[in-house]
């Protein structure tokens, strides 16, 4: 390595050390941790009662929309965020059959996407 390159590298290291000492100052993890505020309290909802209310809404919407038994199964899985591949494997049907059931359920419930479907169930509309 040439003398100029060595001198240049030394200057860069020296500048970095000076920056760390004088600009950044003293850094301690303990000080940083002390300044962190605790997370807000999370309200826990009883799962059983919430799950039962969810199931009741699903059943009512499926009945109102006159969904077939298989469409109800697909509808239930969709509202829990499952995708077509998961439903295909769970119900042991072809991918095209799942797509057909999904499109029928969407049409009967007047929705156009899985998110709309979930929103309808959550709102109870």
C-alpha positions, -999 to +999 in steps of 0.1 A: +000+000+000+014+034-008+021+060+018-007+083+005-033+055+008-021+047+043-023+083+054-057+087+038-070+056+056-055+068+089-072+102+085-106+086+079-102+063+110-091+093+131-121+114+119-145+085+127-130+082+162-132+119+168-168+120+156-177+092+180-161+108+209-172+144+204-204+144+184-221+112+195-208+115+230-214+089+256-238+062+245-251+037+269-278+011+263-290+013+299-297+050+294-316+043+262-336+016+279-346+038+308-360+064+284-384+038+267-420+042+278-440+010+285-465-002+259-501+007+264-523-017+282-540-042+259-576-052+266-582-089+263-616-100+251-629-133+262-624-156+232-653-180+238-680-153+239-663-134+210-660-166+190-696-175+197-708-141+185-687-144+154-702-179+147-737-165+152-731-137+127-717-162+102-747-185+106-772-156+103-755-141+072-752-176+055-789-182+062-800-148+049-779-153+017-792-188+012-757-203+010-754-240+003-737-262+030-704-262+010-706-225+004-711-220+041-679-240+048-660-220+022-675-187+036-664-196+071-629-203+061-627-171+040-639-150+069-610-164+090-585-151+064-579-185+046-570-185+009-582-207-018-553-231-017-558-237+021-595-243+015-588-267-013-566-288+010-589-286+040-621-295+021-603-319-003-618-303-034-603-290-066-590-254-068-616-246-095-644-259-072-632-236-044-632-207-069-667-215-079-679-216-043-662-184-035-677-166-065-712-179-056-708-168-020-695-134-030-725-129-054-750-140-028-735-117-002-730-088-026-693-085-020-663-084-043-633-093-022-623-113+008-618-081+028-653-069+020-666-103+032-647-100+065-660-064+069-696-076+064-692-103+090-675-080+115-701-053+111-730-078+113-746-061+083 
